[in-house]
Every structure is written in structure tokens, then in C-alpha cells.
Amino acid sequence: MDLDLRKLRYFVTVADLLHFGRAADELHIAQPVLSRQIRALEQDLGASLFTRDRHGVELTDAGRQLLADAGPLLASTHAIRRRVSAAASGKRRLMVGFRAGIAVTPAARAFEDRHPDMVVDVQRIEGDDQAAMLLDGRIDVGYVRLPIDEAGLRVTPLYAEPRVAVLPAGHRFAAKEEVTEADLAGETLVWHGDPSTQPTKRPLPNAGYPVRGVDETLEHVGAGRGISFLARSASVFYSHPDVVYVPIPDLAPDQVCLAVAASHTSPVVDDFVTAAQSTAKITAECGNYEMWQLDGDAVTRHA
């Protein structure tokens, strides 16, 4: 049985909204048609995907599993369309995403030496969209920072870099050569993600500001709304008159990896991965910090 992608898209819309009427409006189809399509999908799969009662619509265990699997699958179909369209137009480009503070140039030069007929294009990505952009084909390969949802991805460790504390210029520790986690106990943290992703052994209270990226982080810290932590390369690539960077050696290092959609099998992409691995030390040096090598779960300095 082949899975009907149209029915799957209908399912995802209902699962996201948990309301058949609103889902039908968003899909621009009649609600009875949508209900029939969902029932047909349930028959195809031999499983009930939703429970419906007077309290509303909820996902079953089978529905939650399908929703988890559907995202990468639908994203890969978008990626296929993008790549076919690019090939049909004669474009020979490799789109590389990168997080703030990561230099793509060393790998791009090594890759283009081997593929002079191709151009490496680059696009800045943020933590909350790095997986999605890989899966739907907006980028072919990405320099990502952990954590990342690895479902549907091939993730290759490259290196790790130390972190720095990001403090308001008037902070009591702003002039110190380095700080410890203990020094910062009780501080309010400007953080972009779930508290569980904090690199600290003792999580700090979140300031509650929805930040995306380094620029917004620096603005909030500079305004005195809290402190933050960034990879040390931020201190090289980003400056702010109201912010200082202070090393914090006992903080877990930031891990940089290369990620590719598992469905995106291509010798060209593999060649870029090879170029990125061979130039990882140069990339690290662009951030003006010593090389830290990832070896399984261990992180060690590289001489």
C-alpha cells in the first residue's frame, strides 16, 4: 500500500489544529470531504488516528506516531520538487546553511576547487529552523549547532568550541578575566530555547523573552534583561557597545556539526561533507579559538 501524500497533508493539518472545520477552511475544501479523506487514510493504515467526542478532537497513539513521521516525509517531497526544479533550470548551485559564527568559506573553496562548474551559495539559519530547512530542501547541507532534532537527518560531528558568558557592560563581573557557573548562580538567563537545552549543570531562571539568534540575544542582554551564553566565535563576529564577553571554562562546549537530509543522497553533497571535514580546523581558527575535536561523546582539545 502506497501512502497517499495528499491524505497525509490533510491529516497533518487536522492534527495541528485539532479541529476539522478550521482545517477544512485552511485546506480550502469542504469539511465532509476532509472527514472522508481522513477516514480513508485510517482504513489504509488500519488504525484510528483521532478520537472525536463532545470535548473535541484528540490524536490517538497511532495518530501521534504518524504526525512524528509525517513531517520529514512531507518535507522530503518539497525538497525533491526544489531539486528537480533547480536541475530543470540548469542551475548548478549548492545551498549551504550556517549558524552565526561559523565560516563556510574554507569548505566552499575546497569544494569549488573540485567542482569548478558549481557555485556554493550560503544562507544564514537559526536554531529553530535548521532542521526544517534541511528537510524541505531550502538548504542542501547545513552547519548546525546542537541540539537539533536528528529525525530524517544525517549529522556529522565537526568540532566543538568553548562558550562565553554574555554580560551587560555594567555587570559586576564584566571586568573579570573569566567566570564560573557558581559565580552566575541566580542570574536571569536570556535563552532562545527550552530550559533543558541550557549548557549549564544548574539551569538558570529564564527571562522569558522569545529570542531568535545572536542579534536579539545581544539586544536583550545589553538592555539589562539578563545574561546569556554563546559560542566564543560570537565574540569575534559580533560586537555590541552595551555587552561584554567573559570566558566561562567550566561550561559545556558548543558542538558544531554538518547535517544533511537522509533522503538527500548525492555525490556532490558527499563531496561538500568531505570538504567541510578536511577544513574543520581552518573553520575553527576563523572563529579565533583553539580546535576542540569531537570523538564520540568526548570533547578534547586538538593540538
C-alpha positions in Angstrom: 0.0 0.0 0.0 1.4 3.4 -1.1 0.8 6.2 1.3 -1.3 9.0 -0.3 0.6 12.2 0.3 -2.5 14.3 -0.2 -4.3 12.5 2.6 -1.2 12.8 4.7 -1.2 16.6 4.2 -4.8 16.7 5.2 -4.0 14.6 8.3 -1.2 16.9 9.4 -3.4 20.0 9.1 -6.1 18.4 11.2 -3.5 17.2 13.7 -2.0 20.7 14.0 -5.4 22.4 14.5 -7.3 19.6 16.2 -10.4 20.9 14.6 -11.9 19.6 11.3 -13.8 22.8 10.5 -10.8 25.1 10.8 -8.6 22.5 9.0 -11.1 22.3 6.1 -11.1 26.1 5.8 -7.3 26.2 5.7 -7.2 23.5 3.1 -10.0 25.2 1.1 -12.1 22.0 0.9 -15.5 21.1 2.4 -15.5 19.6 5.8 -17.3 16.4 4.7 -14.7 15.9 2.1 -11.9 16.2 4.6 -13.6 13.8 7.0 -14.0 11.2 4.3 -10.3 11.6 3.4 -9.2 11.1 7.0 -11.4 8.0 7.3 -9.9 6.7 4.1 -6.4 7.2 5.5 -7.4 5.4 8.7 -8.7 2.5 6.6 -5.5 2.5 4.5 -3.4 2.3 7.7 -5.7 0.0 9.6 -5.6 2.4 12.6 -7.7 5.1 14.2 -5.8 8.4 14.1 -8.2 10.7 16.0 -10.7 10.4 18.8 -13.8 12.6 18.4 -16.2 13.4 21.1 -18.2 16.3 22.5 -15.0 17.6 24.1 -13.2 17.9 20.7 -10.6 16.1 18.7 -7.5 14.4 20.0 -4.8 12.3 18.5 -4.6 8.6 19.3 -1.2 7.0 19.9 -1.2 5.9 16.3 -2.0 9.5 15.2 0.8 10.9 17.3 3.2 8.4 15.7 2.1 9.3 12.2 2.4 13.0 13.0 6.0 12.5 14.1 6.8 10.6 11.0 4.9 12.8 8.6 6.9 15.9 8.9 10.2 14.6 7.5 8.3 12.7 4.8 6.4 15.7 3.6 9.4 17.9 3.8 11.4 15.5 1.7 8.7 15.7 -1.1 9.2 19.6 -1.0 12.9 19.0 -1.2 12.6 16.8 -4.3 10.4 19.4 -6.0 13.0 22.1 -5.3 15.9 20.0 -6.6 14.1 18.9 -9.7 13.1 22.5 -10.5 16.7 23.7 -10.0 18.0 20.9 -12.2 15.5 21.7 -14.9 16.5 25.4 -14.9 20.1 24.4 -15.4 21.3 25.8 -12.0 24.4 24.2 -10.6 24.3 25.5 -7.1 24.8 24.0 -3.7 22.9 25.9 -0.9 24.7 25.7 2.4 23.1 26.9 5.6 25.2 28.1 8.5 24.7 29.3 12.1 26.1 32.5 13.4 29.8 32.5 14.0 30.6 29.6 11.6 32.7 30.4 8.5 31.7 28.5 5.4 34.4 29.9 3.1 37.2 27.3 3.8 34.9 24.4 2.8 33.4 26.3 -0.1 36.8 27.0 -1.6 37.9 23.4 -1.2 34.6 22.2 -2.7 34.7 24.6 -5.7 38.3 23.5 -6.5 36.9 20.0 -7.1 33.6 21.3 -8.7 34.5 24.4 -10.8 31.2 24.2 -12.6 29.2 24.7 -9.3 28.6 27.7 -7.1 28.3 27.4 -3.3 25.5 29.7 -2.1 25.0 30.4 1.6 22.1 31.2 3.8 22.1 32.2 7.5 19.9 29.8 9.6 18.7 29.9 13.2 18.3 27.1 15.7 14.6 26.8 15.5 14.6 26.3 11.7 17.8 24.5 11.0 16.2 21.0 10.8 13.2 22.2 8.8 15.3 24.0 6.2 17.3 20.8 5.6 14.3 18.6 5.4 12.3 20.7 3.0 15.2 21.4 0.7 15.7 25.1 1.2 19.3 24.2 2.0 21.2 21.2 0.8 23.6 21.0 3.7 23.9 22.9 7.0 26.5 23.8 9.5 24.3 23.3 12.6 24.8 23.7 16.4 23.4 21.1 18.7 20.8 20.3 19.9 19.0 19.6 16.7 16.1 17.1 16.0 18.0 14.5 14.1 14.9 12.7 12.7 15.4 12.3 9.0 18.9 13.8 9.1 22.5 12.6 8.8 24.5 14.5 11.3 28.3 14.5 11.2 30.3 16.0 14.1 32.9 18.6 13.1 34.3 20.3 16.2 33.3 22.0 19.4 34.2 25.4 20.7 34.2 26.9 24.2 31.4 29.2 25.3 31.5 32.7 26.8 29.2 34.4 29.2 27.4 37.4 27.6 27.0 40.1 30.3 25.7 43.7 30.3 28.6 46.1 30.2 27.8 47.3 33.7 27.6 43.8 35.2 29.7 43.2 38.4 31.7 40.5 36.6 32.2 42.4 33.3 35.9 43.2 34.1 36.8 39.6 35.2 39.1 37.5 33.1 36.8 34.6 33.4 33.7 33.5 35.4 32.4 30.2 36.7 28.9 28.7 36.8 28.9 29.3 40.5 29.6 33.0 40.0 26.4 33.3 37.9 24.1 31.3 40.2 20.7 33.1 40.4 21.2 35.3 37.3 18.3 35.6 34.9 19.1 34.0 31.6 18.1 35.3 28.2 17.7 31.9 26.3 16.3 31.0 23.0 15.1 27.5 23.7 13.7 25.0 26.1 15.4 25.3 29.6 16.6 21.7 29.1 18.9 22.9 26.3 20.8 25.2 28.6 24.5 24.2 28.7 24.6 24.6 32.5 24.8 22.0 35.2 22.4 24.1 37.2 19.7 25.7 34.9 19.1 29.4 35.4 15.7 31.1 35.5 14.6 32.2 32.0 14.0 35.8 31.4 11.0 34.8 29.2 12.0 36.8 26.1 11.4 34.9 22.8 14.9 35.5 21.2 16.0 34.2 17.8 19.7 34.4 17.0 22.7 36.3 18.3 21.5 39.8 17.4 18.3 39.6 19.5 20.3 38.0 22.4 22.7 40.9 22.4 20.0 43.5 22.4 18.2 41.9 25.4 21.5 41.5 27.4 22.6 45.0 26.5 19.3 46.3 27.9 20.0 44.6 31.2 17.3 42.0 31.0 19.6 39.1 31.8 22.8 37.3 30.8 23.3 34.7 28.2 25.8 32.1 26.8 27.2 32.0 23.3 29.8 30.1 21.4 33.1 32.0 21.7 33.1 32.8 17.9 30.3 35.3 18.7 32.9 37.5 20.4 34.8 37.6 17.1 32.0 38.1 14.7 29.6 40.2 16.8 30.2 43.3 18.9 27.8 45.5 20.9 28.6 48.6 22.9 26.5 47.5 25.9 27.7 43.9 26.1 30.9 42.2 27.2 32.0 38.6 26.6 33.7 36.8 29.5 35.1 33.2 29.2 33.4 30.6 31.3 35.7 27.5 31.1 33.5 25.1 33.2 30.6 25.5 30.8 29.9 22.6 28.4 31.3 23.5 24.9 29.1 24.3 21.9 29.1 21.4 19.4 29.2 22.2 15.6 28.1 19.6 13.2 27.3 19.2 9.5 23.8 18.0 8.7 22.1 16.7 5.5 18.7 15.3 4.9 18.9 11.5 5.0 16.8 11.4 1.8 19.3 13.7 0.0 21.8 11.2 -1.4 24.2 12.9 -3.8 27.9 12.5 -4.6 28.1 16.3 -4.8 26.7 16.7 -1.2 29.1 13.9 0.0 32.0 15.9 -1.6 31.0 19.0 0.4 30.8 17.0 3.6 34.3 15.7 2.9 35.5 19.3 2.2 33.9 20.5 5.5 35.6 17.8 7.4 39.0 18.4 5.9 38.7 22.2 6.6 37.2 22.0 10.1 40.4 23.2 11.7 40.6 26.2 9.4 36.9 26.9 10.1 37.5 26.8 13.8 40.5 29.2 13.5 38.3 31.7 11.7 36.5 32.0 15.0 39.8 32.7 16.7 39.7 29.8 19.2 41.6 26.6 19.7 40.4 23.5 18.0 38.3 21.1 20.0 37.8 17.7 18.5 34.7 15.6 18.8 35.4 11.9 19.4 32.1 10.1 20.0 30.7 11.7 23.2 34.1 13.0 24.3 35.4 16.5 23.6 39.1 17.2 23.6 41.5 20.0 22.6 43.3 19.4 19.4 46.9 20.5 19.3 
